[in-house]
Amino acid sequence: MDALRPDDPQWVGPYRLDGRLGEGGMGSVFLGTSPGGRKVAVKLIKRELSTTPQFRERFAREVDAARRVGGFHTAQVVDADPDAESPWLVTTFIPGPTLYEVVAKGGPLEATAVLRLGAGLAEGLAAIHKCGLVHRDLKPGNVIIADDGPRIIDFGIARLVDAGSLTTTGTVIGTYSYMSPEQIRADRAGTASDVFSLGSVLAYAATGRGPFDAPTLIEIVQRILDEPPALDGIDDGALRELLAACLAKAPEARPTVDDLPGWFATRAAEGGRGGVEPRPAEAGAEDPRVPLMSPAAAAPSQATLPLSPTAPPPEFGPVVSTIDAAGDKPRPGGLSRRTLLFAGLGTAAAATAVGVPLLLRNSDKADGSSGTGDKTGSPQGTSKPDEAEEVVRLEGLANGRTLAFSEDGRHLYGADQNTIRRWNPSTGAGTGDPVHIGAQAFRQSTAFSRDLRLLVRAEEGRIRVWDTETGKIVHTFTLSTASGTSQEGWPTHLAISADSRRLAASSGGSLHLWELPSGKHKTVTTSNSGGPVAFRGDGEMLVGGGQYLETLTPAGKATGKIKGSGNTKAVVFSPDGSLLAYAGVDGHTVVWNTESRSEVTRFKQWCRTLAFHPEGRLLVGGEGLTVAVWDTVAGKKVGGYECPNQVEAVAVSPDGRTVAIGLSMAIFEENKDSVLLWQLP
């Protein structure tokens, strides 16, 4: 347990906080004391995640469902306040080591002990499933070995992956080794997904390693999808066959969770004799129960429930219409040109999508004194949602991490960790087959060429260039420098010039430049940390971000510095190259003139992602659950809305009428990952 931080509260409701137990994408978990002196685990949700009514309503429903599970095999919910300024949840504190700690310190368990553990965990999963929930994040760090048997934790509240399963350098710190194939593929993950994860957890208990362990994330994913589990270290035939059945690739071929407690208990009593066959596939079976957990990592030692000059600006207004779920064609009547489309993307937590964005109309009062200076990006420029019609998800990607429109505006391309997808933005329908390019783990290490023929991606210590039509690798560049062979030196940001002849990648204190297609490489050493990079449209200027921004020639010769915005997170040039917008963690988005090399205006909101309108006047930025639109001439915010999930990327169509917003993993089942197409007037 860690001490409370200076900005931590001393009390949450009637519960005194004694120390910190962990932190995740949804908030922090504390060790607390109840008014009667009992030790409890207190989960405090981040305030910025609780600003929408949908979040609070879903939070309340999930708390009610979690209460029904009971505490026999789980952490009992004892109190909650979904209406608090920062919602909170309190569960019983379960003393005891995690399964991860038990095996790490004492070695693998005997077969009979693993079978008994399996019986207890399967019984706990069955109780969770009967309440209409699916755990979705079962792993050794989420199993507490209490005095009276195993307890399953971390199922009560879904969490954002952004702060969990991957670090900023792409290092896996949990979860992935225990995901099911359907979670990896972004298919619907029902109760059978928990059965697969149970098999992986028990294999770890029996051998001290996961059945799909590998040195890299890419290899782990490939093994889960395509290779049999590594169960060779399990001598007991009954246990090995049970785990093989649980780890069947097809969900419908796995045993049901209702069958497992008896099977495990019987074979434990028999001393491990016998076996079990996978049940036959049942075509068309669909689990009606709602998955609760988004996959996210937790520290393995955490024995609690751990939990981002002139014409007036246009008027913004939503109309929500329906998109065909199959993605082949729009519903009859097509889509209005003033429609906000939800093209929901299949997530690693795959589920049915519903989301209501909040849009700013011209009549809503946004802050906006004009001219240079500090322009607010506060929520007062965001309206309440209109009543939404039905929204049907269009599956495609695990998240909207990278988006780009074709130059003619007829297609929108998107890429996640392992797939390239294409849609018709006027209908919302998918076009062509998805292109599979394998898994990768970086957040900002993917970029399309302007003509969309190439996708450039960083993969640990190398850069790969893919043909977006065929999915074939056309170039591979390996970083041979010392800085490029460690995680700290892995490339984290990429940019490709408009003519597709130059490629830039930042990593640590270096900027790597390649000429295409020759592959000629040059390394430029900078005093900047490896932040975002961008080429100006004419190819004559390159900018690299970090604590400050540095301008360079295409060949990498430094030409000047720009005062940064803290640790710069996003940079983008206007279409004509006259403006540069950048945002950093100091809470500001700055617009800079590239000719006069002077600041034009700034807005009090930092962004993860930025995009200019093709006319160069409007700037769109996104961070957290918020997207903002600013008028760079008037110097004020003119539009914005709150998204159901965290914003990862924004792109504006060539005609300036459509803004595409890519969202991250879902917080809740109803707010599934999405690409939103916002039709402007």
C-alpha positions in Angstrom: 0.0 0.0 0.0 1.2 3.5 -0.9 0.6 6.7 1.1 -2.1 9.1 0.1 -0.9 11.8 -2.3 -1.3 15.5 -1.4 -4.3 15.9 -3.7 -6.1 12.7 -2.6 -9.2 13.2 -0.5 -9.1 12.1 3.2 -12.7 10.9 3.1 -15.0 9.4 0.5 -18.6 9.5 1.8 -18.4 8.1 5.3 -15.2 6.1 4.6 -11.8 7.3 5.8 -9.0 6.7 3.3 -5.9 5.1 4.7 -3.7 4.6 1.7 -3.5 3.9 -2.0 -3.9 0.4 -3.4 -3.8 1.1 -7.1 -4.8 3.2 -10.1 -6.5 2.5 -13.4 -8.1 4.2 -16.4 -11.4 4.7 -14.5 -9.9 6.1 -11.3 -8.1 5.2 -8.1 -8.6 2.5 -5.5 -7.9 3.1 -1.8 -7.8 1.1 1.4 -10.4 2.6 3.6 -12.1 2.2 7.0 -15.8 2.1 7.4 -17.6 4.0 10.3 -17.7 0.7 12.2 -14.0 0.1 11.8 -14.0 -2.5 9.0 -11.4 -2.4 6.2 -12.8 -1.8 2.8 -11.6 -1.1 -0.8 -12.8 2.3 -2.1 -12.9 3.0 -5.8 -13.1 6.7 -6.7 -14.1 7.4 -10.4 -12.3 10.2 -12.2 -14.5 13.3 -12.2 -14.0 13.9 -16.0 -15.4 10.5 -16.8 -18.7 11.1 -14.9 -19.9 14.3 -16.8 -22.5 12.5 -18.9 -25.9 11.2 -17.7 -25.3 8.0 -19.6 -22.2 7.2 -17.6 -23.9 7.7 -14.3 -27.0 5.7 -15.3 -24.9 2.8 -16.5 -22.7 3.0 -13.4 -25.7 2.7 -11.2 -27.1 -0.3 -13.2 -23.7 -2.1 -13.0 -23.4 -1.5 -9.3 -26.8 -3.0 -8.8 -25.9 -6.0 -10.9 -22.6 -6.4 -9.0 -24.5 -6.4 -5.7 -26.4 -9.4 -6.8 -23.3 -11.5 -7.3 -22.7 -11.7 -3.6 -19.4 -12.2 -1.8 -18.9 -16.0 -1.6 -16.5 -16.1 -4.5 -16.1 -12.3 -5.2 -15.5 -9.0 -3.4 -18.9 -8.0 -2.0 -20.2 -4.5 -3.0 -21.2 -2.8 0.3 -21.8 0.8 -0.7 -21.8 3.2 -3.7 -22.9 6.7 -4.7 -23.4 7.1 -8.5 -24.6 10.6 -8.0 -21.6 12.0 -6.2 -19.5 14.6 -7.9 -16.9 11.8 -8.4 -18.9 8.5 -8.2 -17.5 5.9 -5.9 -17.9 2.2 -5.1 -16.9 0.4 -1.9 -16.3 -3.4 -1.7 -15.1 -5.6 1.1 -11.3 -5.7 1.4 -10.1 -9.2 0.9 -6.7 -9.9 2.6 -4.5 -12.4 1.0 -2.1 -12.8 -1.9 -3.1 -12.9 -5.5 -2.7 -16.1 -7.5 0.1 -14.4 -9.4 2.0 -13.8 -6.1 1.4 -17.4 -4.9 2.9 -19.0 -8.0 5.6 -16.4 -8.4 6.9 -17.0 -4.9 6.1 -20.7 -4.3 6.1 -22.2 -7.8 3.3 -24.0 -9.7 0.5 -25.8 -7.8 -0.1 -29.5 -7.7 -2.7 -30.9 -10.1 -5.2 -31.6 -7.4 -4.8 -28.0 -6.1 -5.3 -26.6 -9.6 -8.5 -28.7 -10.0 -9.9 -27.4 -6.7 -8.9 -23.9 -7.7 -10.7 -24.4 -11.0 -13.9 -25.6 -9.2 -13.9 -22.5 -7.0 -13.2 -20.0 -9.9 -15.8 -21.6 -12.2 -18.4 -21.4 -9.5 -17.6 -17.7 -9.0 -17.8 -17.1 -12.8 -21.2 -18.9 -12.9 -22.5 -16.5 -10.2 -21.3 -13.5 -12.1 -22.8 -14.8 -15.4 -26.2 -15.5 -13.7 -26.4 -11.8 -12.8 -26.1 -10.9 -16.5 -22.4 -9.9 -16.3 -19.3 -11.2 -18.0 -15.9 -10.6 -16.3 -13.7 -10.1 -19.4 -10.5 -9.6 -17.5 -9.8 -12.8 -15.5 -6.1 -13.3 -14.9 -3.8 -14.4 -12.0 -3.7 -10.8 -10.6 -7.5 -10.8 -10.3 -7.7 -13.9 -8.2 -7.2 -13.6 -4.4 -6.3 -16.7 -2.5 -8.3 -16.0 0.7 -8.4 -18.1 3.8 -11.7 -19.6 2.8 -10.9 -20.1 -0.9 -10.3 -18.2 -4.1 -12.1 -14.9 -4.8 -12.5 -13.2 -8.1 -12.0 -9.5 -8.1 -12.1 -6.6 -10.6 -15.4 -7.4 -12.2 -17.7 -4.7 -10.8 -16.8 -1.7 -13.0 -15.5 -1.5 -16.6 -12.3 0.4 -17.1 -10.6 2.3 -20.0 -7.8 0.3 -21.6 -5.9 3.6 -22.4 -4.5 3.7 -18.9 -4.1 -0.1 -18.5 -3.0 -2.8 -20.8 -0.3 -0.8 -22.7 2.3 1.7 -21.6 3.3 4.6 -23.8 6.1 2.6 -25.2 3.8 -0.3 -26.0 4.9 -2.7 -23.2 2.4 -5.3 -22.2 1.8 -5.2 -18.4 -1.1 -7.6 -18.2 -4.4 -8.9 -19.7 -3.3 -9.8 -23.3 -1.9 -13.2 -22.3 -5.3 -14.2 -20.9 -7.6 -12.8 -23.6 -9.8 -15.1 -25.6 -9.5 -15.2 -29.5 -12.8 -13.4 -29.8 -11.5 -10.6 -27.7 -8.4 -10.3 -29.8 -10.4 -10.4 -33.1 -12.9 -7.8 -31.7 -15.8 -10.3 -32.0 -18.6 -10.4 -29.5 -17.2 -11.8 -26.3 -19.8 -13.7 -24.1 -19.5 -16.1 -21.2 -17.4 -18.5 -23.3 -14.7 -15.8 -23.3 -14.4 -16.1 -19.5 -14.1 -19.9 -19.9 -11.1 -19.4 -22.2 -9.5 -17.0 -19.7 -10.2 -19.4 -16.9 -8.3 -22.1 -18.8 -5.3 -19.7 -19.3 -5.3 -18.8 -15.6 -5.3 -22.4 -14.5 -2.6 -23.2 -16.9 -0.5 -20.5 -15.3 -1.3 -22.0 -11.9 -0.1 -25.4 -13.0 3.0 -24.4 -14.9 4.0 -21.0 -13.8 3.6 -19.5 -17.2 0.6 -18.6 -19.5 -0.3 -21.1 -22.2 0.4 -18.5 -24.9 3.4 -16.6 -23.4 5.8 -15.2 -25.8 8.5 -12.5 -25.8 6.4 -9.9 -27.7 2.8 -8.8 -27.9 2.6 -9.7 -31.6 3.7 -13.3 -30.8 1.3 -13.6 -27.9 -1.6 -12.5 -30.1 -0.6 -14.8 -32.9 -0.4 -17.8 -30.5 -3.8 -17.1 -29.0 -5.4 -16.9 -32.5 -3.6 -19.6 -34.3 -1.6 -22.0 -32.1 -2.5 -24.7 -29.6 -1.9 -23.8 -25.9 1.4 -24.9 -24.4 0.2 -27.5 -21.8 3.2 -29.8 -22.1 4.3 -29.0 -18.6 1.1 -30.5 -17.1 1.6 -34.2 -16.4 -1.9 -34.9 -15.1 -4.0 -36.1 -18.0 -7.4 -35.1 -16.6 -6.3 -31.6 -15.9 -4.6 -31.2 -19.2 -7.7 -32.3 -21.1 -10.0 -30.0 -19.1 -7.8 -27.0 -19.8 -7.5 -28.0 -23.5 -11.3 -28.0 -23.7 -11.5 -24.6 -22.0 -8.9 -23.3 -24.5 -10.7 -24.4 -27.7 -10.4 -21.6 -30.3 -14.2 -21.6 -31.1 -16.3 -20.2 -28.3 -19.1 -22.7 -29.0 -16.7 -25.6 -28.6 -15.8 -24.8 -25.0 -17.5 -26.3 -22.0 -20.2 -24.1 -20.4 -19.3 -22.4 -17.1 -22.3 -24.2 -15.5 -20.6 -27.6 -16.3 -17.2 -26.7 -15.0 -17.5 -26.6 -11.2 -18.8 -30.2 -11.1 -16.2 -31.4 -13.6 -13.3 -29.8 -11.7 -14.6 -30.9 -8.3 -15.2 -34.5 -9.5 -11.7 -34.9 -11.0 -10.1 -33.3 -7.9 -11.9 -35.9 -5.8 -10.7 -38.6 -8.2 -7.2 -37.5 -7.8 -7.0 -36.3 -11.4 -8.2 -39.4 -13.2 -10.3 -39.2 -16.4 -10.8 -36.4 -18.9 -13.4 -34.4 -20.8 -14.1 -33.8 -24.5 -14.9 -30.3 -25.9 -18.6 -30.0 -26.5 -19.8 -29.9 -30.1 -20.3 -26.5 -31.7 -23.8 -25.1 -31.5 -24.4 -23.0 -34.6 -26.1 -19.7 -34.1 -25.8 -19.6 -30.3 -25.6 -16.1 -28.9 -25.2 -15.2 -25.3 -27.8 -12.6 -24.3 -25.9 -11.5 -21.2 -24.1 -8.2 -21.2 -20.3 -8.1 -20.8 -19.3 -5.7 -18.1 -15.5 -5.5 -18.1 -13.3 -3.8 -20.7 -10.0 -5.5 -20.7 -7.4 -3.5 -18.8 -4.2 -4.3 -16.9 -3.8 -4.3 -13.1 -0.7 -4.7 -11.1 -0.4 -8.4 -10.4 0.2 -7.8 -6.7 -3.0 -5.8 -6.3 -5.3 -7.8 -4.0 -8.3 -5.5 -4.5 -10.6 -4.2 -7.2 -8.4 -1.8 -9.1 -9.9 -0.1 -11.2 -9.4 9.5 -19.9 -11.6 37.8 -41.1 -15.0 37.2 -41.6 -17.8 34.9 -42.3 -19.5 33.7 -39.1 -18.7 30.2 -38.0 -21.1 27.5 -39.1 -24.0 26.2 -37.1 -23.7 22.8 -35.6 -26.6 20.4 -35.0 -27.1 16.7 -34.9 -29.6 14.3 -36.4 -28.9 10.6 -35.7 -29.8 8.0 -38.3 -29.5 4.3 -38.7 -26.6 2.4 -40.3 -27.0 -1.1 -41.5 -25.3 -3.5 -39.1 -23.9 -5.7 -41.8 -22.0 -2.7 -43.2 -22.9 -3.6 -46.8 -25.5 -1.0 -47.5 -27.3 1.9 -45.8 -30.8 1.6 -44.6 -33.6 2.7 -47.0 -33.6 6.4 -47.6 -29.8 6.8 -47.1 -28.4 9.4 -44.7 -29.1 13.1 -44.4 -26.2 15.5 -45.2 -26.8 16.9 -41.7 -26.4 13.5 -40.0 -24.2 12.4 -37.2 -23.3 8.8 -38.1 -22.1 6.3 -35.6 -19.9 3.7 -37.3 -19.3 1.6 -34.2 -16.1 -0.4 -34.3 -15.8 -3.9 -32.8 -13.7 -3.7 -29.7 -11.5 -6.1 -27.8 -14.4 -5.8 -25.4 -16.8 -6.3 -28.3 -20.4 -5.4 -27.6 -23.6 -3.7 -28.9 -23.0 0.1 -29.4 -25.2 2.9 -28.3 -23.9 6.5 -27.8 -25.2 10.0 -27.8 -22.8 12.8 -28.6 -23.4 16.3 -27.3 -23.2 19.1 -30.0 -22.9 22.8 -29.7 -25.5 24.8 -31.7 -24.8 28.4 -32.7 -27.3 29.6 -30.1 -25.3 28.0 -27.3 -23.0 30.5 -25.6 -19.4 29.5 -26.0 -16.6 31.4 -24.5 -14.9 33.5 -27.1 -13.4 36.9 -26.7 -11.6 37.3 -30.1 -8.0 38.0 -30.8 -4.8 36.6 -29.4 -4.7 35.3 -25.9 -6.2 32.6 -23.7 -9.5 31.2 -25.1 -11.3 28.7 -23.0 -12.1 25.2 -24.1 -14.4 24.6 -21.2 -17.5 22.4 -21.3 -19.8 25.5 -21.4 -19.3 25.4 -25.2 -21.0 22.0 -25.3 -24.8 21.5 -25.3 -27.0 18.8 -23.9 -27.8 16.0 -26.4 -30.9 15.9 -28.5 -33.1 12.8 -28.4 -31.2 10.1 -30.4 -32.7 7.6 -32.8 -31.6 4.0 -33.0 -27.9 3.6 -33.6 -26.6 0.2 -35.0 -22.9 -0.6 -34.8 -20.8 -1.1 -37.9 -18.1 -3.5 -36.8 -14.6 -3.0 -38.1 -11.8 -2.0 -35.8 -10.7 -2.4 -32.1 -10.5 1.4 -31.9 -10.4 4.5 -34.0 -6.7 5.2 -33.4 -5.8 6.4 -37.0 -8.2 7.9 -39.5 -7.8 9.6 -42.9 -10.0 10.6 -45.8 -9.1 9.9 -49.4 -8.3 13.0 -51.4 -11.6 12.8 -53.3 -13.5 12.3 -50.0 -15.2 9.1 -51.2 -13.5 6.9 -48.6 -12.6 7.0 -45.0 -9.7 4.8 -43.9 -9.1 3.6 -40.4 -6.4 1.5 -38.7 -6.1 -0.1 -35.3 -3.5 -2.5 -34.0 -4.0 -5.2 -36.6 -6.5 -4.1 -39.3 -7.0 -1.5 -42.0 -10.7 -0.7 -42.7 -12.4 1.4 -45.4 -15.9 3.0 -45.4 -18.1 5.1 -47.6 -18.5 8.3 -45.5 -21.7 9.3 -47.3 -23.5 6.1 -46.3 -21.5 4.7 -43.4 -21.2 1.3 -45.2 -17.9 -0.6 -45.2 -16.3 -1.0 -48.7 -14.1 -3.9 -49.5 -12.6 -6.5 -47.2 -10.6 -5.5 -44.2 -6.8 -5.8 -44.6 -5.2 -7.6 -41.7 -1.6 -6.5 -40.9 -0.9 -8.2 -37.6 -0.8 -6.8 -34.0 1.1 -3.9 -32.7 1.0 -1.9 -29.5 1.7 1.8 -29.9 -0.8 4.6 -29.6 0.6 7.2 -32.0 2.9 5.1 -34.1 0.7 4.7 -37.2 0.3 7.0 -40.2 -1.3 6.9 -43.6 0.3 8.5 -46.7 -1.8 11.3 -48.3 -2.9 9.1 -51.2 -3.7 6.3 -48.6 -1.7 3.7 -50.6 0.7 3.2 -47.7 0.3 2.7 -44.0 3.5 3.3 -41.9 3.7 1.6 -38.5 6.3 1.3 -35.7 6.8 -2.2 -34.3 9.2 -2.2 -31.4 12.6 -1.5 -32.9 11.6 -1.4 -36.5 9.4 0.5 -39.0 7.2 -1.3 -41.5 5.4 0.2 -44.5 2.3 -1.7 -45.7 0.3 -1.6 -48.9 -3.2 -0.7 -47.8 -4.8 -2.6 -50.6 -3.0 -5.9 -50.4 -1.8 -5.9 -46.8 1.7 -6.7 -48.0 4.8 -5.2 -46.4 6.7 -3.1 -49.0 9.5 -1.7 -46.7 11.0 -2.7 -43.4 13.5 -0.4 -41.6 15.3 -1.6 -38.5 16.8 0.9 -36.1 20.4 -0.2 -35.6 21.4 2.7 -33.4 21.9 2.0 -29.7 18.9 4.2 -28.8 16.7 2.2 -31.2 17.4 -1.2 -29.7 15.8 -0.6 -26.3 12.2 0.2 -25.4 13.2 3.8 -24.6 14.5 4.1 -28.1 11.6 2.5 -29.9 9.9 4.9 -32.4 6.7 6.3 -30.9 5.6 8.9 -33.5 5.6 8.8 -37.3 5.0 11.1 -40.3 5.1 10.6 -44.0 5.5 13.5 -46.5 2.7 14.4 -48.9 4.6 13.0 -51.9 5.3 9.7 -49.9 9.0 10.2 -50.5 10.1 10.9 -47.0 9.4 9.2 -43.6 10.2 10.6 -40.2 10.1 8.8 -36.8 10.9 10.1 -33.4 12.4 8.0 -30.6 13.9 9.2 -27.4 16.3 12.0 -28.2 16.6 11.0 -31.9 14.8 11.8 -35.1 15.1 9.2 -37.8 14.6 10.1 -41.5 14.3 7.8 -44.5 14.0 8.4 -48.2 11.5 6.2 -50.0 11.7 3.9 -51.8 15.5 3.7 -51.5 15.5 3.4 -47.7 18.4 5.8 -47.2 18.5 6.6 -43.5 19.7 9.5 -41.4 19.6 10.0 -37.7 19.4 13.5 -36.2 20.2 13.9 -32.5 18.0 16.4 -30.7 17.7 17.5 -27.1 13.9 16.9 -27.4 12.1 13.9 -26.1 10.5 11.8 -28.8 7.2 13.7 -29.4 5.0 14.0 -32.5 6.3 14.8 -35.9 4.7 16.4 -39.0 5.7 17.4 -42.5 4.3 20.6 -44.1 2.3 20.0 -47.2 5.0 21.3 -49.6 7.5 19.0 -47.9 9.9 22.0 -47.1 9.4 22.0 -43.4 9.4 19.2 -40.8 8.5 19.8 -37.1 9.2 17.6 -34.1 7.7 18.0 -30.7 8.7 17.4 -27.1 9.3 19.9 -24.4 9.5 22.4 -27.2 9.0 22.3 -31.0 11.9 22.2 -33.4 11.6 23.1 -37.1 13.9 21.3 -39.6 14.5 21.0 -43.3 13.3 17.7 -44.9 16.9 16.6 -44.7 16.9 17.1 -40.9 18.8 20.4 -40.6 17.5 22.4 -37.6 16.1 25.8 -38.6 14.7 27.1 -35.4 12.7 26.4 -32.2 9.2 27.2 -31.1 8.2 27.6 -27.5 6.4 24.4 -26.7 3.2 23.7 -24.8 4.6 21.5 -22.1 5.2 18.0 -23.3 3.7 18.3 -26.8 1.1 15.7 -27.7 -0.1 16.7 -31.1 1.1 18.8 -34.1 -0.6 19.5 -37.4 0.0 21.9 -40.3 -2.9 23.7 -42.1 -3.5 22.5 -45.6 -1.7 25.5 -47.2 1.1 25.2 -44.7 0.8 28.7 -43.3 -0.3 27.7 -39.9 1.0 25.1 -37.4 -1.2 24.0 -34.5 0.2 22.1 -31.5 -1.0 21.1 -28.1 0.7 20.0 -24.9 0.1 19.0 -21.3 0.3 22.6 -20.1 -3.4 22.8 -21.0 -3.2 24.9 -24.2 -3.6 24.5 -27.9 -1.5 27.0 -29.8 -1.8 28.2 -33.5 1.5 29.5 -34.9 2.3 31.3 -38.2 5.0 29.4 -40.1 6.1 32.5 -42.2 6.2 35.1 -39.5 7.2 32.5 -36.9 4.8 34.1 -34.4 1.9 33.0 -32.3 -1.6 33.7 -33.9 -3.9 32.6 -31.0 -4.2 30.0 -28.3 -7.0 28.1 -26.7 -7.2 26.9 -23.1 -7.6 23.2 -23.9 -4.9 20.6 -24.7 -5.6 17.9 -27.2 -4.4 14.4 -28.0 -5.3 14.9 -31.7 -5.7 17.9 -34.0 -6.9 18.4 -37.6 -7.5 21.5 -39.7 -10.6 22.2 -41.9 -9.5 22.3 -45.5 -10.0 26.0 -45.7 -7.6 26.4 -42.8 -9.8 28.6 -40.6 -11.4 26.0 -38.3 -9.3 23.7 -36.1 -10.7 20.5 -34.6 -9.2 18.9 -31.5 -10.0 16.1 -29.2 -8.9 14.9 -25.8 -10.7 12.7 -23.2 -14.4 12.6 -23.9 -14.4 16.0 -25.6 -14.1 17.3 -29.1 -13.8 21.1 -29.7 -14.0 23.2 -32.9 -12.2 26.6 -32.9 -12.2 29.5 -35.2 -8.6 30.5 -35.5 -9.4 33.9 -37.0 -12.0 35.0 -34.4 -10.0 33.3 -31.7 -12.8 31.5 -30.1 -14.5 28.1 -29.7 -17.5 27.7 -32.0 -18.5 24.0 -31.5 -18.0 20.9 -29.6 -19.5 17.8 -28.0 -18.9 15.1 -25.5 -18.2 11.6 -26.9 -19.3 8.3 -25.2 -15.7 7.1 -25.2 -12.2 8.6 -25.2 -11.2 10.4 -28.3 -8.2 9.0 -30.2 -8.2 10.7 -33.6 -9.9 13.3 -35.7 -9.9 13.9 -39.5 -11.8 16.4 -41.7 -13.0 15.5 -45.2 -11.6 17.3 -48.2 -15.0 19.1 -48.8 -15.0 20.3 -45.2 -18.4 18.9 -44.5 -17.5 15.8 -42.4 -15.5 15.4 -39.3 -14.5 11.8 -38.4 -13.7 11.1 -34.8 -12.1 7.9 -33.7 -12.8 6.6 -30.2 -11.0 4.3 -27.9 -12.1 1.2 -26.0 -15.6 1.4 -24.5 -16.2 2.5 -20.9 -19.5 0.6 -20.9 -21.2 -1.9 -23.1 -23.6 0.7 -24.5 -20.8 3.1 -25.4 -18.9 0.8 -27.7 -15.8 1.9 -29.6 -16.9 4.0 -32.5 -16.0 6.1 -35.5 -18.3 9.1 -35.5 -18.9 11.0 -38.8 -20.1 14.5 -38.0 -21.7 16.2 -41.0 -21.2 19.9 -41.0 -23.4 22.4 -43.0 
